[in-house]
């Protein structure tokens, strides 16, 4: 087990690996198990211009100073007699992940965000986007053109799917292998800095999705440097786990978030599949990452399927100190309610108004109950956690892209139901997150796409189709052949947003709904206090759930939610929802208003209705 002292954990030291531009030249440092390391300085044709030998420091580290080195030079490390490889801590891979690394000087970029202060975590409204499909050009700089639109929409944070460089020209980002290098498919490192700088100028926080549980299957050269990067005792879905118990490996990953903060001004992070980050150290790697990010003023959000409150509890209470966690239970309950589909993991959810009310009341639905499919207990009580710690959504990249054809929620349910669910996500007391294009019910899918080499690509295509063989719709092999080929360029192209859709009335009306409901969230005084004692949830019967802001007998705002429809308006004088104080309810917003594309009816079709006490 590691025993890392607090000073070593919290200080923002010089990076343990990589190429660093100094006044005296370029300093190189890497960790490997070989007896000799040389830096090969190359030209664009990969011809060696000069060789810089590195000296051993001990503990597997080698370092040296190239007095003639400068930013922009290409290099690879030659490890003993085994060959030469890209730098695992490369800041840029201009010729792809298999090519030479590039020396980058982050100090040459001229930042304009010196007065920037991120919104309080509790006030975040997150917009998840994929750089390659967010705009037609699919670049860091083209995304800048849409930032003002996002502000008008009503969000205050963008969550960017992983940008660590990956093999090929297109990828979701979870096959990244160069964890310190923004993908050249989207632009240069300075292009990424320009996007962050422009976002801050628009008062948008930037959350970066990072993957610390595995590296992709092509271009991962860690094993060429040191077999100690991996721990065979830790089994993960990708094979042997990363060896966080080894100090050098631990530093390589725990320093990464601070690197993005220091050199790219990232405000916070979403960590992919933290349940697969296995670590037997005295301080878990997740707790160390959270500690380092917090020390620099950032925040961390987990994707974790365990519903484990330990992630979210403070370190002094025995937790890992994460600020938030994706709460898939809400998504799954809503999805089952709206679609009645219960295959795969949806089989663990019934999609009833009672289940929705229970989830809204606690943050998670599963809090120690046995799963319906396996009988195994999942989760633990969450009522003591702050509502802002649960990130809610009705769409995200997984829940859209992991469907066979990448259909969005709005593609498979009718418009009133989509409007009602959309209005609800804007007003939950938890942290809401939107996925790119959902705010106008984009017609484009978000499909699974890759650009691997021919052999690996063939396996990925076969594996993708095999995933669905146990689903009734794809039991027939011929039906599985219809599933889009991840390797096909058309699969990627079909996933790009079509911004011209906003000129159509139906899409513009949906966008207006999001603007109005997010605007209400941001401006109505009663919705500003979302602490546990400032709201409550009750199931009224007849399929309607009430989210009440205020105290019992003194409610100020009522959000009445019917995701099924076919019901009558509930009795608003019901003692359970009465505003008290001799006041009455008046309607201020409805998801079924004509201006949003609705009929004006309430509850005969799915509806989210907002009432205010007067």
Secondary structure, DSSP 8 states (H G I E B T S, - for coil): -----HHHHHS--S-SSEEEEETTEEEEEEE-SSS-EEEEEE-TT--EEEEEE-EEEETTEEEEEETT--TT-EEEEEETTS-EE--TT-S--TT-TTS-EE---GGGS----TT-----GGG--EEEE-HHHHSSS-SHHHHHTTHHHHHHHT--EEEE---EE-SSS---STT--EEEEE-TTT--HHHHHHHHHHHHHTT-EEEEEE--S---SSS--HHHH-GGGEEEEEEETTEEEE-TTSHHHHHHHHHHHHHHHHHH---EEEETTGGG----SSS-HHHHHHHHHHHTT-EEEE--TT--GGGTS-GGGTS---SEEE-HHHHHHHHHHHH----GGGGG----HHHHHHHHHHS-S-SS-B-TTT--B-----TTS-GGGEEE-S--HHHHHTSTT---HHHHS-HHHHHHHHHHHHH-SSEEEEETTGGGT-SS---------HHHHHHHHHHHHHTTTTSGGG-SHHHHTTS--TT-HHHHHHTS--GGGGGSHHHHHHHHHHHHHHHHHHH-GGGT--SGGGEEEEEEETTEEEEEEEETTEEEEEEEEESS-------TT-TTT---TT--EEEEEETT-GGGT--S-SSSS-EEEEEEE-
